[in-house]
Amino acid sequence: MQKKKWQKKNIFFFTCCLILPLTTNLFASGFMIPEQGAQAMGQGNTGIARGLDASANWYNPATLSQLPKHKKTYALFGFTLINISGKYNGDIPGENQDSETETALVPHTYFAHRVLPFLSLGLGINAPFGLVNDWGENWTGQRIVTRVSLSVTVINPNIVVEIPEFLKKGRLKDLHVAFAAGLNFGFAKVLLSKRVDQSFVGATTDAYIKIRTPSNKDFLDLDSDPFALNWNAGLLLEWKNIAFGVSYRGRLVFKIDDAQADFYGVTTNLQNTLVDQQVESRIVTPPLVMLGLAIRPIRRLELEFAAYWTDWSVFHTVPILFKNNANLNETLEENWFDSWAFRFGAKFYLQGAPKHKEWRKAAKEAPPKYQIYLSLGSFYDNSPVPDTTISPVLPESDRYGFMLGGGGKWSFGKMQVGLDTTIMFLFADKRQKYNLVGAEAGSPLERTTANGDYESFAFLWGFSISLAF
C-alpha cells in the first residue's frame, strides 16, 4: 500500500536545451527558444525568407545564399540574456509563491563559407530548446517540483546549393532558388528535484529527491550527455523584391539510460525503498516547420511575416524507470498538442541602404563603408499544454511580445564587422491550473496539487558580433 502511494508521485519531468548552464521557460510555445541571433530577434525572430547574417543556419540555412557575394566567409558570435519571474496564486487564501527570478545567458555561434558561386557550407552551435524553473523547497507544490532544469545543445552542419545563373533562362532568369540540408547532433541535460511524502510511515518531514543526467558540467559534455541525431532542410525562392522561405527540423529523441536519482532525508522505514539508483527515461524535442514571406517595398525597408508550426504532440508521455526498484516506476501523462506561432519583423536602413530593391541585385553590390539600421518585431504564440496536464513544472500559457533593436556594419579593409543588439518584452496570459496533477490519496486536492493561477513575465536582451571577409 505504501509503495502504491509512492508510485502516484510525480518525480521527474522531461526535456531539452542549452549550451551553457541555464535557459528558461518563456520563449516560444512549450520550451522552444527561437531567440538565436540578435538581428533576427529584433525582427520578431523572422529571417525565414531573408539571410540576415550567419544565424540563417538556424532559421533557414537556404537563406545563407542571400548573404552578400563580395565576402566568402561569415561568422557570428552572440548571446541572449534572459530575466524571468513567475508568480503562483493558490486556491487557498494566503497560498502564494513567487518563483526564484532566473537570469540566464544563452549563447550561439554560427559560421558560413561560400565554396563555389552556387555552393555554401554552414555550421551552427546553439540552444534552441530549454527550461529552468525554481519554486523553492517549501511551497504548496513541493511534491510536484521544487526545481527543474532541462537543456539541449545542437551542433548543426549545413550544405546549401543554389541553382546556377547559367541554368536559368527566359522568365526564370529572375527566379533564385536555393536548397539546404543538414544534420542535427543534439546533447541533452536534465535536472529535477522535489519533495517526497513520508507521512504514511509516520514521518513528520518529507524526503528530497534529485534526478539528473550523468555529467556535472555546466558546459556541453560530449562523453556523458544523452545524444540524439536527426536532419533539417530548407528552401528559398526569390522573385525580384519578394522572397519565400520554408525550413524544417526533425525531432530529437534522447534515450536516457543512466540518469542518477539521489534521495536525501529518508526516514528509517523507507531506507530500503528510497535508495540512490539509476533512472531510465526518454526525452523528445518536437518537429518544427518555419514559413516566411519577405518583401522589400522600398530600398530602405524590409518586411517579413513568419509562422512556426511545432508538433508538440510528440510530447505525449514521459516514462520514469528505476533500475533497482520497479515499484517506483511511473509514466507521466502530458498529451500536448501541436501549436502555431505568428511573427512579424521590419528592418529600416538609416545609412547604407541597398541600391536595389531586388534581393539578387542587392546581394551583388559592393559593400558600403558603413551601414546603420533599426528593427522592430512582434509575435503571438499559442500554448500546446492542455488543461488536464498543466503543472508548475511548466505553467504554460499563450504568449505575446515586442522587440526593438538596431545595429550596423563597418568595413575595415577586407574585413567587415557588425554589431547588433535587441531588447524584448515577453508577456504571458494568466493560466489556471485545476486538475489532478500532484493529487495524493487521502489528502485534500488544494494541499498537494498546487492548483491556482500562474503568471509570468520575461525581459530579454540579445547581442551579436558578426564578421565577414
N, C-alpha and C positions, 0 to 999 in steps of 0.2 A: 504493500500500500504506500509506504514511504517513497519507494522508487518511482511509482506511478505519478505521485505528486511532483517529484523532481523532474520527470520527463516532460511535464507540461510547461516548464520554464523556457523562455527564450534566452539562450546563452551565446548566440553567435549571430553575426549578420553576414553580409555579402560584400564585396566588390571593390573596386578598382582605383587608382590613378595617381601617379605623381612621379616627379623626377627628383625632387628634394622633399624635406620632411612632411610638409603639410599642404593640403588643399582644403576646400570647404564645400558645403552642400548647396550653395546658392549661385547657380550659374545658369545653365540651360535646364530644360526639364530633366528630372531624375538627377543623376550625378555627373552629367557631362559638363565639360569645361571648354566652351568654344573660344575663350579669350586666349588665342595662341599667337598673337602678334599685335603690337600697339597700333599700327596703322589700320589694320582690319578691324580691330576692336573699336577704334574711334569712328568707324563707319558701320556700326551695328553688327560686327562680325559677318559682314558680307565678304566680297572677294572671291566668290564662286565663279563669276564671269569676268574678273579682272585680275591680272597678275600684279598685285600692288608691290610686292617685294618677294624675298626668298621664302616667306611664310606661306606662299602658294603651295609649298609641299604639303601642308595640312589641308587648306581649304579646297583646293583643286589643283593638283600638280600639272594638269594640262595647261594651266594659265602661266606656267613658267615660260612658255613660248611667247608670251606678251612682253617679257622684260626687254628693255631697250637693247637693240642689236649692237650698239657700239661697245658694249662690255661683254666679256665672256664668262666671268666668274662673279658670283654674288654670294654674300654671306650675311647672316642676321643673327644677333645675339640680344636677348632681352628677357624680361620677366613681367609678371603681373603680380602686384601686391594687393592682397585681399584682406579686408577687415570686415568681419561678420559678427552679428549679435542676434540672439534669439530669445524669445520670452514665452513662458508657459503660464496660462491662467487656468487653474484646475476647476473642476466642477464643485469641489468642496471649498467653501469660503476660506480664504487665507492660504490655500494650497497653490502658491505661485512660485515660479522659479525662473531665473534668468540663466541661460546657458553661458558658459565662460566665453568671453569675447576672444575670438581667434584671429590672429594675424598670420597670414601665410604668404610665402614667396614662391611663386610657381614660374620656373624658368623655361625658356625654349631656345633652341638653336637650329638654324637651317643653313643649307648650302645648295648652290645650283651652279652648274657649269655647262656651257654650250660646247659640245664636242664637234659638231658639224652644223652648218646652217639650219638643218632640219632635225637635229638630234641633240637632246639635252639630258643631263643626269641631275638628280636631286637627292638630298638627304635631309630628313627631319628627325629631331630628337625632342620630344615634348611630353606633356602630361594631359591628355585630352579627357580624362575622367578622374573623379576624386571626391572624397568626403571626409570631413572632420566634424565631430560634434561632441561637446563636453558639457554634461549637465551637472557634474559634481557627484560626490559619492553619497550624498544624503538628500534625496528628494523623493517625491511620490513614485516616480517610475524607475527607482534604482534597481529593481529586479528585472527590468527590461533592458536598460542600458545606463551606464554611467559615462563611458567614453567610447567612441568608435573612430577609427582612423583607417581609411581604405585608400589605396593608391595603385596606379598603374603607369609605368613609363613605356613609351612606344618609340622604337627605333625604326624609321620608315625610309628605306631607299626607293627611289622612283626613276623611271625612264620615260622620256617624253619624245614623241615622234610627230613632226608636222608634215603635212602634205607639201612637197617641194613646189616652189613657184612655177618651175618649168612644166609641171604636170597639169596646171590649171589653165584651161582655155576658155575663150568666149565669156559667157556670163559668169562662169565660175572663177574668173580671174580675181574678182574682189572678195571671194569667199576664202576665209582662212579656217583650216581645220587642224586640230591637234588632238592626239590621243595620249593618255598616260596610264601606266600601270606600275604597281609597287607591291612590296611585301611589308607586313606589319609584325615586328617582333615585340611582343608585349611581356612585361615583367611586373608582377603584382606584389603588393604588401598589404597585409590585413592585421588590424588590431581591434579587439573588442573587450571591454571589461564591464562587469555588472555585479550586483549583489546576489547572493544565493540564500534562499529561505532555509532556516534550520529549526524553525519553531515547532515543527511537527515531531521533533525528538526532544523537545523541552528546552532547547537553547534560546537564550534571550537576545542574541545578536546574530546577524547574518554573516555568512561566509562571503568570500570575494573570489571571483574568477577572472582571469585574464587569458585571452586566446590571441595568439599572434603567429604569423608566418616565421620561419626559422631565423632569418637574418636580423640582427640587432642594429644594422647600419641604417642611418637615415638616407644615405645615397643608394643609388642603384647597385644591387649585388647580383652580378651575372651568374654566380655559382649557386646561390641559395634561393633567390626569389622564384616563385612559381612562373612558368613560361607558357606562352601561347603564341600561335602563328596564324595569320590569315593574310588576305590580299586586299588591295584597293585599286580603283580605276577612276579615270577622269576623262571628260570630253569637253572641248571648247569649239564653238562655232562663232566666227566673226563675219559680219557683213557691214562694211563701211564703219559707221559710228555706233552700231548695235552689236552686242555680244551676248551669247547664251552659254552657260556652263552647267555641267552636272558632275557630281563627284559621289562615289560610292565607297564605303568602307565596311568590310565584313566583321562579324562578331569575333571576339576573342574568348575562348573557353579555357579557363585556368583550372586544372585539376590539382588540388592541394592535398598532398599525401602526408605531410609531416608538420602541420601546424602544431604548436605546443600549447596545451591547456595547463595553467598553473592555478592551484587553489590556495587561498590564504584564510586564516582564521576559522578553520574547520573544527567543529565540536568533536569530542571524543567518539560519540556514537556514529559519526559518519566518516571517520578517518579511513575506513576500508572501502568506502564508496566514492568519496570525492578525492580521488588520487590524481596527482600530476600525471599526465599522459599525452600522447599524440592524438591529433584530430584530423580527420579527412573531410574535405568539402569540395564544392565546385562553384566557381565564380564565372560569370558571363558578362561581357560588355555587349551592348546591342549593335546590330547593323544600323548604318546611318546613310541616308541619301540627302545630299545638299543640292539645291537648284538655285541658279542665279540668272537674272536678266539685267544687263547693264546698258546704259546709253550715255553718250557724250553729246548733249544737245548744243552746247557751245564749247569753244576751246577750253575755257576756264572751269567748266563744271562737269563732273561725272556723277551719275546716279546709279544705284543698284538696288534691286528688290530681290530678296532671297527667301527661301523656305527650306527648313530642315524637317525631314521625316525620320523619326527614331523608333525602331522596332523594339520597344521595351517589353513586349510580350515574351521575349526570351527569359526575362526575369520572372519566372513562374514559381519555382520552389528553390530552396537552399537546403541541401541535406547536411546534417551535422552528425558525423560518425566518430564515436570514441573508440579507439583501438583496443583498450583494455577493459571496457565495460559497456557492452551493447545496450544495457538497460538505460543508459543515458542518451542514447541516440534519439534524434528527432528530425523532422522535416519542417522547415519554416515555410508557410504559405504566403506568397507575395501577390501573385496574379496581376501584375502590372499589365497595362495595355499600351499600344503604340500611341505616339503623340506628334503634334506638329508645332513648329516654332516659326514665326514670321518676322522678317528683319528688313530694315531699310538703312541705307547709308548714302551719304553725299560727301563729295570732296571738291573744294573750291580753291583754285590756284590764285594766290596773291601776286606771285612773281614766278617767272619761268614756265608759264603755261605752254603746252604743246602748240606747235604752229598749225597743226591739222586736227580736225575733229575725228578723222578716221583712225582706228586703232593701228592698222598696219603702217600707215604713213608716219604716225607719231612715233612708233617703235623704231623707225629707221632714222629719225632726226639726230643730229649732233647734240650732245648734252649741253644744256645751259650752264653758265658758270655757277649759278645757284638757283634754287627752286624753293619757294615757300608756299605752304598750303594749310588750309583749315579743314576740319572734318566734323561731321556730326552723324549720329545714328540713333535708332530706337529699335525695340523688339518687343514681342509678346510670346511667351512660352506656355503651352498647356501642360498641366501636371499629368503624369501617367499613373499615379497611385490611386487605387480605388478606396472608397471609404471603409471597406471591410478589413483592409490590412494595413492602413496607415498607422505608423508608430513613431515614437520620439527618436528612433534611430535616424529617420529621415522624414520629418513632418512636412512633406512636400505639398506645395500649392501652386496655383497659376502665378506667373511672374511677368513683370514688365520692367523696362529700364531705359535709361537715356545716357548717351555718351557725347562727349565733346573732346576733340583732340586737335593736334596740329603737328607740323613737322617741316623738315626741309632737307635738301641735299646740296652739298657743296663739292666742287671739283678742285682737286689739288694735283695738278699734273695729270697723270693717267689714272689716278685714284679718285673715286667719288665716295664721299662719306655722308651718311644720312642719319638723322635723329628724329624719332617720333615719340610723342607722349600723349596719353589719353586718360581722362577721368570718367568714371562710370558710376551711376547710382542705380541700384537694383532694389526693387520693391516686390514683396510677396503678399498675396492676398491672405487674410486670416484663414487658417484651416482648422476645422473642428475635428477632433478625434472622439468618436463614440462607438467603440467596438469592443471585442473580447480579447484583443491582443494584450497579453500580460495577466489575463484572468487566472485566479487560483481558487481551487475548490475550498469552500468554507470561508472565503474572505469576501467582503463587500467589493463590488466592482470598482468603486471610486478609490479604494485603498491600494489597488495594485495595477490598474490599467493605465493610469496617468491620462484618463480621459479629460478633455477640456479643449481650450483654444490655444493654437500655436501661431506666433508671429515672428517674422524675420526681416532683417534689413542688411544690406551689404554696400560697402564703398570699395571700389577697385581703382587702382592706378596702374597703367601699363607704360612701359618704357622699352624702346628698342634702339639699337645701333646697327646700321647696315653699312656694308662695304661693297663696292663694285669696282672691278679692274679688269 
